[in-house]
């Protein structure tokens, strides 16, 4: 969500263009560390309720392409494309 927000803010002119590098570096980190070679999203935990048990949180599943992260990564990618186009003008 940080990548998405910063890229969008730069593209819209809400914040200075010097912040574009933060969004781009974040996107590169997502690609390198949170996706597989075939483009699958990994290491995003499923949503939870509220528990009084820390072990419950440590043992949550993190299935491939978890919907809690997939949409955010797609949105971030779209904003990075828009950011790159806006920087070419």
N, CA, C and O atoms as a GROMACS GRO file, in nm:
protein
  356
    1UNK      N    1   0.083  -0.119   0.000
    1UNK     CA    2   0.000   0.000   0.000
    1UNK      C    3   0.087   0.126   0.000
    1UNK      O    4   0.046   0.229  -0.052
    2UNK      N    5   0.207   0.117   0.058
    2UNK     CA    6   0.296   0.233   0.054
    2UNK      C    7   0.341   0.261  -0.089
    2UNK      O    8   0.343   0.377  -0.132
    3UNK      N    9   0.376   0.158  -0.163
    3UNK     CA   10   0.416   0.175  -0.303
    3UNK      C   11   0.303   0.240  -0.381
    3UNK      O   12   0.324   0.338  -0.453
    4UNK      N   13   0.184   0.186  -0.366
    4UNK     CA   14   0.067   0.240  -0.435
    4UNK      C   15   0.047   0.388  -0.400
    4UNK      O   16   0.033   0.472  -0.489
    5UNK      N   17   0.046   0.419  -0.271
    5UNK     CA   18   0.015   0.555  -0.226
    5UNK      C   19   0.118   0.656  -0.272
    5UNK      O   20   0.083   0.765  -0.318
    6UNK      N   21   0.244   0.622  -0.259
    6UNK     CA   22   0.350   0.716  -0.298
    6UNK      C   23   0.350   0.735  -0.450
    6UNK      O   24   0.361   0.848  -0.498
    7UNK      N   25   0.339   0.626  -0.525
    7UNK     CA   26   0.336   0.638  -0.671
    7UNK      C   27   0.218   0.722  -0.718
    7UNK      O   28   0.233   0.806  -0.806
    8UNK      N   29   0.103   0.700  -0.659
    8UNK     CA   30  -0.016   0.777  -0.697
    8UNK      C   31   0.000   0.925  -0.663
    8UNK      O   32  -0.034   1.012  -0.743
    9UNK      N   33   0.053   0.952  -0.546
    9UNK     CA   34   0.070   1.092  -0.503
    9UNK      C   35   0.168   1.166  -0.593
    9UNK      O   36   0.146   1.283  -0.625
   10UNK      N   37   0.275   1.100  -0.634
   10UNK     CA   38   0.369   1.165  -0.727
   10UNK      C   39   0.303   1.186  -0.862
   10UNK      O   40   0.313   1.295  -0.919
   11UNK      N   41   0.236   1.084  -0.914
   11UNK     CA   42   0.171   1.095  -1.046
   11UNK      C   43   0.068   1.206  -1.051
   11UNK      O   44   0.054   1.275  -1.152
   12UNK      N   45  -0.004   1.223  -0.941
   12UNK     CA   46  -0.109   1.326  -0.934
   12UNK      C   47  -0.054   1.465  -0.902
   12UNK      O   48  -0.127   1.564  -0.907
   13UNK      N   49   0.075   1.472  -0.869
   13UNK     CA   50   0.136   1.600  -0.835
   13UNK      C   51   0.109   1.644  -0.692
   13UNK      O   52   0.129   1.760  -0.657
   14UNK      N   53   0.063   1.551  -0.609
   14UNK     CA   54   0.033   1.584  -0.469
   14UNK      C   55   0.159   1.597  -0.385
   14UNK      O   56   0.162   1.672  -0.288
   15UNK      N   57   0.263   1.524  -0.424
   15UNK     CA   58   0.392   1.535  -0.357
   15UNK      C   59   0.500   1.549  -0.463
   15UNK      O   60   0.478   1.518  -0.580
   16UNK      N   61   0.616   1.596  -0.423
   16UNK     CA   62   0.727   1.624  -0.514
   16UNK      C   63   0.775   1.496  -0.585
   16UNK      O   64   0.770   1.387  -0.530
   17UNK      N   65   0.821   1.513  -0.708
   17UNK     CA   66   0.867   1.400  -0.789
   17UNK      C   67   0.990   1.331  -0.732
   17UNK      O   68   1.020   1.218  -0.770
   18UNK      N   69   1.060   1.395  -0.642
   18UNK     CA   70   1.178   1.330  -0.583
   18UNK      C   71   1.140   1.206  -0.503
   18UNK      O   72   1.226   1.123  -0.476
   19UNK      N   73   1.013   1.193  -0.465
   19UNK     CA   74   0.967   1.076  -0.390
   19UNK      C   75   0.939   0.956  -0.480
   19UNK      O   76   0.912   0.847  -0.431
   20UNK      N   77   0.945   0.976  -0.610
   20UNK     CA   78   0.919   0.866  -0.704
   20UNK      C   79   1.014   0.750  -0.681
   20UNK      O   80   0.974   0.634  -0.695
   21UNK      N   81   1.138   0.779  -0.647
   21UNK     CA   82   1.236   0.672  -0.628
   21UNK      C   83   1.197   0.580  -0.513
   21UNK      O   84   1.230   0.461  -0.515
   22UNK      N   85   1.128   0.632  -0.414
   22UNK     CA   86   1.082   0.548  -0.302
   22UNK      C   87   0.982   0.446  -0.351
   22UNK      O   88   0.991   0.328  -0.317
   23UNK      N   89   0.887   0.491  -0.432
   23UNK     CA   90   0.786   0.400  -0.485
   23UNK      C   91   0.850   0.296  -0.577
   23UNK      O   92   0.816   0.178  -0.570
   24UNK      N   93   0.940   0.339  -0.661
   24UNK     CA   94   1.005   0.247  -0.755
   24UNK      C   95   1.089   0.144  -0.680
   24UNK      O   96   1.086   0.026  -0.714
   25UNK      N   97   1.164   0.188  -0.581
   25UNK     CA   98   1.245   0.094  -0.502
   25UNK      C   99   1.156  -0.004  -0.426
   25UNK      O  100   1.189  -0.122  -0.414
   26UNK      N  101   1.044   0.044  -0.374
   26UNK     CA  102   0.949  -0.044  -0.307
   26UNK      C  103   0.893  -0.147  -0.402
   26UNK      O  104   0.879  -0.264  -0.367
   27UNK      N  105   0.860  -0.104  -0.522
   27UNK     CA  106   0.807  -0.197  -0.624
   27UNK      C  107   0.912  -0.302  -0.659
   27UNK      O  108   0.879  -0.421  -0.670
   28UNK      N  109   1.036  -0.260  -0.676
   28UNK     CA  110   1.142  -0.355  -0.706
   28UNK      C  111   1.158  -0.456  -0.592
   28UNK      O  112   1.183  -0.574  -0.616
   29UNK      N  113   1.144  -0.411  -0.468
   29UNK     CA  114   1.150  -0.500  -0.353
   29UNK      C  115   1.036  -0.600  -0.352
   29UNK      O  116   1.057  -0.718  -0.322
   30UNK      N  117   0.916  -0.555  -0.385
   30UNK     CA  118   0.802  -0.646  -0.394
   30UNK      C  119   0.827  -0.754  -0.499
   30UNK      O  120   0.803  -0.872  -0.476
   31UNK      N  121   0.876  -0.711  -0.614
   31UNK     CA  122   0.902  -0.806  -0.721
   31UNK      C  123   1.009  -0.908  -0.680
   31UNK      O  124   0.995  -1.028  -0.706
   32UNK      N  125   1.114  -0.860  -0.616
   32UNK     CA  126   1.226  -0.948  -0.582
   32UNK      C  127   1.196  -1.042  -0.466
   32UNK      O  128   1.234  -1.159  -0.468
   33UNK      N  129   1.128  -0.990  -0.363
   33UNK     CA  130   1.113  -1.066  -0.239
   33UNK      C  131   0.975  -1.127  -0.217
   33UNK      O  132   0.962  -1.219  -0.136
   34UNK      N  133   0.873  -1.080  -0.285
   34UNK     CA  134   0.737  -1.128  -0.256
   34UNK      C  135   0.666  -1.193  -0.373
   34UNK      O  136   0.548  -1.225  -0.364
   35UNK      N  137   0.738  -1.212  -0.483
   35UNK     CA  138   0.680  -1.286  -0.595
   35UNK      C  139   0.773  -1.400  -0.635
   35UNK      O  140   0.894  -1.394  -0.616
   36UNK      N  141   0.712  -1.503  -0.690
   36UNK     CA  142   0.790  -1.616  -0.739
   36UNK      C  143   0.829  -1.590  -0.884
   36UNK      O  144   0.782  -1.495  -0.945
   37UNK      N  145   0.916  -1.675  -0.938
   37UNK     CA  146   0.962  -1.658  -1.076
   37UNK      C  147   0.849  -1.665  -1.177
   37UNK      O  148   0.857  -1.607  -1.285
   38UNK      N  149   0.741  -1.738  -1.142
   38UNK     CA  150   0.628  -1.747  -1.234
   38UNK      C  151   0.518  -1.645  -1.203
   38UNK      O  152   0.406  -1.657  -1.254
   39UNK      N  153   0.549  -1.544  -1.119
   39UNK     CA  154   0.457  -1.433  -1.096
   39UNK      C  155   0.354  -1.451  -0.986
   39UNK      O  156   0.259  -1.374  -0.978
   40UNK      N  157   0.372  -1.551  -0.902
   40UNK     CA  158   0.278  -1.574  -0.791
   40UNK      C  159   0.318  -1.488  -0.671
   40UNK      O  160   0.436  -1.467  -0.646
   41UNK      N  161   0.219  -1.440  -0.598
   41UNK     CA  162   0.244  -1.360  -0.478
   41UNK      C  163   0.259  -1.452  -0.358
   41UNK      O  164   0.178  -1.542  -0.337
   42UNK      N  165   0.363  -1.428  -0.278
   42UNK     CA  166   0.388  -1.515  -0.162
   42UNK      C  167   0.401  -1.433  -0.034
   42UNK      O  168   0.422  -1.312  -0.037
   43UNK      N  169   0.390  -1.503   0.079
   43UNK     CA  170   0.414  -1.447   0.213
   43UNK      C  171   0.314  -1.341   0.257
   43UNK      O  172   0.350  -1.252   0.334
   44UNK      N  173   0.191  -1.348   0.211
   44UNK     CA  174   0.086  -1.258   0.259
   44UNK      C  175  -0.007  -1.342   0.347
   44UNK      O  176  -0.062  -1.443   0.304
   45UNK      N  177  -0.022  -1.297   0.470
   45UNK     CA  178  -0.102  -1.374   0.565
   45UNK      C  179  -0.251  -1.350   0.546
   45UNK      O  180  -0.295  -1.242   0.508
   46UNK      N  181  -0.326  -1.455   0.573
   46UNK     CA  182  -0.471  -1.447   0.568
   46UNK      C  183  -0.521  -1.354   0.678
   46UNK      O  184  -0.455  -1.338   0.780
   47UNK      N  185  -0.636  -1.293   0.657
   47UNK     CA  186  -0.695  -1.206   0.758
   47UNK      C  187  -0.732  -1.285   0.883
   47UNK      O  188  -0.751  -1.407   0.878
   48UNK      N  189  -0.742  -1.215   0.992
   48UNK     CA  190  -0.773  -1.283   1.119
   48UNK      C  191  -0.878  -1.206   1.197
   48UNK      O  192  -0.910  -1.090   1.168
   49UNK      N  193  -0.929  -1.273   1.294
   49UNK     CA  194  -1.011  -1.208   1.394
   49UNK      C  195  -0.921  -1.159   1.506
   49UNK      O  196  -0.801  -1.142   1.487
   50UNK      N  197  -0.979  -1.137   1.621
   50UNK     CA  198  -0.902  -1.091   1.737
   50UNK      C  199  -0.889  -1.207   1.834
   50UNK      O  200  -0.988  -1.271   1.870
   51UNK      N  201  -0.767  -1.233   1.877
   51UNK     CA  202  -0.740  -1.340   1.972
   51UNK      C  203  -0.651  -1.288   2.084
   51UNK      O  204  -0.577  -1.192   2.067
   52UNK      N  205  -0.661  -1.352   2.198
   52UNK     CA  206  -0.575  -1.323   2.313
   52UNK      C  207  -0.458  -1.419   2.319
   52UNK      O  208  -0.400  -1.439   2.426
   53UNK      N  209  -0.422  -1.478   2.208
   53UNK     CA  210  -0.326  -1.585   2.204
   53UNK      C  211  -0.224  -1.554   2.094
   53UNK      O  212  -0.256  -1.562   1.975
   54UNK      N  213  -0.101  -1.520   2.132
   54UNK     CA  214   0.001  -1.483   2.033
   54UNK      C  215   0.035  -1.598   1.938
   54UNK      O  216   0.066  -1.575   1.822
   55UNK      N  217   0.028  -1.721   1.986
   55UNK     CA  218   0.058  -1.837   1.902
   55UNK      C  219  -0.038  -1.842   1.783
   55UNK      O  220   0.000  -1.882   1.673
   56UNK      N  221  -0.162  -1.802   1.806
   56UNK     CA  222  -0.262  -1.797   1.700
   56UNK      C  223  -0.210  -1.711   1.584
   56UNK      O  224  -0.223  -1.749   1.468
   57UNK      N  225  -0.152  -1.596   1.615
   57UNK     CA  226  -0.103  -1.506   1.511
   57UNK      C  227   0.023  -1.560   1.443
   57UNK      O  228   0.040  -1.542   1.322
   58UNK      N  229   0.108  -1.625   1.517
   58UNK     CA  230   0.231  -1.681   1.459
   58UNK      C  231   0.202  -1.798   1.366
   58UNK      O  232   0.282  -1.826   1.276
   59UNK      N  233   0.093  -1.864   1.385
   59UNK     CA  234   0.061  -1.983   1.306
   59UNK      C  235  -0.041  -1.959   1.195
   59UNK      O  236  -0.096  -2.055   1.140
   60UNK      N  237  -0.065  -1.836   1.161
   60UNK     CA  238  -0.159  -1.808   1.052
   60UNK      C  239  -0.105  -1.858   0.919
   60UNK      O  240   0.016  -1.855   0.897
   61UNK      N  241  -0.192  -1.904   0.832
   61UNK     CA  242  -0.146  -1.949   0.700
   61UNK      C  243  -0.109  -1.830   0.611
   61UNK      O  244  -0.162  -1.721   0.624
   62UNK      N  245  -0.016  -1.856   0.520
   62UNK     CA  246   0.024  -1.756   0.420
   62UNK      C  247   0.022  -1.822   0.283
   62UNK      O  248   0.127  -1.846   0.223
   63UNK      N  249  -0.099  -1.850   0.232
   63UNK     CA  250  -0.107  -1.921   0.104
   63UNK      C  251  -0.062  -1.833  -0.013
   63UNK      O  252  -0.065  -1.710  -0.005
   64UNK      N  253  -0.022  -1.897  -0.119
   64UNK     CA  254   0.015  -1.825  -0.241
   64UNK      C  255  -0.107  -1.750  -0.294
   64UNK      O  256  -0.218  -1.803  -0.293
   65UNK      N  257  -0.085  -1.627  -0.339
   65UNK     CA  258  -0.189  -1.540  -0.397
   65UNK      C  259  -0.303  -1.510  -0.300
   65UNK      O  260  -0.419  -1.503  -0.340
   66UNK      N  261  -0.271  -1.492  -0.174
   66UNK     CA  262  -0.371  -1.455  -0.073
   66UNK      C  263  -0.440  -1.325  -0.117
   66UNK      O  264  -0.374  -1.227  -0.150
   67UNK      N  265  -0.572  -1.327  -0.117
   67UNK     CA  266  -0.648  -1.213  -0.169
   67UNK      C  267  -0.628  -1.085  -0.089
   67UNK      O  268  -0.652  -0.976  -0.141
   68UNK      N  269  -0.586  -1.095   0.036
   68UNK     CA  270  -0.563  -0.975   0.116
   68UNK      C  271  -0.444  -0.893   0.065
   68UNK      O  272  -0.433  -0.774   0.097
   69UNK      N  273  -0.358  -0.953  -0.013
   69UNK     CA  274  -0.244  -0.880  -0.068
   69UNK      C  275  -0.245  -0.867  -0.217
   69UNK      O  276  -0.185  -0.775  -0.272
   70UNK      N  277  -0.312  -0.958  -0.284
   70UNK     CA  278  -0.308  -0.962  -0.430
   70UNK      C  279  -0.361  -0.833  -0.493
   70UNK      O  280  -0.298  -0.778  -0.582
   71UNK      N  281  -0.474  -0.787  -0.447
   71UNK     CA  282  -0.532  -0.663  -0.502
   71UNK      C  283  -0.442  -0.544  -0.480
   71UNK      O  284  -0.428  -0.459  -0.568
   72UNK      N  285  -0.381  -0.536  -0.362
   72UNK     CA  286  -0.292  -0.423  -0.331
   72UNK      C  287  -0.169  -0.425  -0.422
   72UNK      O  288  -0.123  -0.319  -0.466
   73UNK      N  289  -0.116  -0.542  -0.449
   73UNK     CA  290   0.002  -0.551  -0.537
   73UNK      C  291  -0.036  -0.515  -0.681
   73UNK      O  292   0.040  -0.448  -0.749
   74UNK      N  293  -0.151  -0.559  -0.726
   74UNK     CA  294  -0.197  -0.522  -0.860
   74UNK      C  295  -0.215  -0.370  -0.869
   74UNK      O  296  -0.171  -0.307  -0.965
   75UNK      N  297  -0.279  -0.311  -0.769
   75UNK     CA  298  -0.296  -0.165  -0.768
   75UNK      C  299  -0.162  -0.094  -0.767
   75UNK      O  300  -0.144   0.007  -0.836
   76UNK      N  301  -0.067  -0.144  -0.689
   76UNK     CA  302   0.066  -0.083  -0.684
   76UNK      C  303   0.133  -0.090  -0.821
   76UNK      O  304   0.193   0.008  -0.865
   77UNK      N  305   0.122  -0.203  -0.888
   77UNK     CA  306   0.180  -0.216  -1.021
   77UNK      C  307   0.120  -0.119  -1.121
   77UNK      O  308   0.192  -0.060  -1.203
   78UNK      N  309  -0.010  -0.102  -1.115
   78UNK     CA  310  -0.078  -0.006  -1.204
   78UNK      C  311  -0.027   0.135  -1.178
   78UNK      O  312  -0.002   0.211  -1.271
   79UNK      N  313  -0.014   0.170  -1.051
   79UNK     CA  314   0.035   0.305  -1.018
   79UNK      C  315   0.180   0.325  -1.058
   79UNK      O  316   0.218   0.436  -1.095
   80UNK      N  317   0.262   0.221  -1.051
   80UNK     CA  318   0.400   0.232  -1.096
   80UNK      C  319   0.404   0.258  -1.247
   80UNK      O  320   0.484   0.339  -1.293
   81UNK      N  321   0.319   0.192  -1.322
   81UNK     CA  322   0.310   0.217  -1.467
   81UNK      C  323   0.271   0.363  -1.491
   81UNK      O  324   0.332   0.431  -1.574
   82UNK      N  325   0.171   0.410  -1.420
   82UNK     CA  326   0.128   0.550  -1.435
   82UNK      C  327   0.238   0.647  -1.394
   82UNK      O  328   0.259   0.749  -1.458
   83UNK      N  329   0.308   0.613  -1.287
   83UNK     CA  330   0.418   0.698  -1.240
   83UNK      C  331   0.527   0.709  -1.347
   83UNK      O  332   0.575   0.819  -1.377
   84UNK      N  333   0.564   0.598  -1.404
   84UNK     CA  334   0.668   0.599  -1.507
   84UNK      C  335   0.625   0.680  -1.629
   84UNK      O  336   0.706   0.752  -1.687
   85UNK      N  337   0.498   0.670  -1.667
   85UNK     CA  338   0.447   0.750  -1.779
   85UNK      C  339   0.449   0.899  -1.744
   85UNK      O  340   0.485   0.982  -1.828
   86UNK      N  341   0.409   0.932  -1.621
   86UNK     CA  342   0.405   1.073  -1.582
   86UNK      C  343   0.545   1.133  -1.573
   86UNK      O  344   0.562   1.253  -1.592
   87UNK      N  345   0.646   1.051  -1.544
   87UNK     CA  346   0.784   1.100  -1.533
   87UNK      C  347   0.845   1.122  -1.670
   87UNK      O  348   0.945   1.193  -1.682
   88UNK      N  349   0.786   1.064  -1.776
   88UNK     CA  350   0.837   1.081  -1.912
   88UNK      C  351   0.792   1.212  -1.974
   88UNK      O  352   0.848   1.254  -2.075
   89UNK      N  353   0.694   1.274  -1.917
   89UNK     CA  354   0.641   1.400  -1.975
   89UNK      C  355   0.731   1.514  -1.951
   89UNK      O  356   0.702   1.626  -1.993
   0.00000   0.00000   0.00000
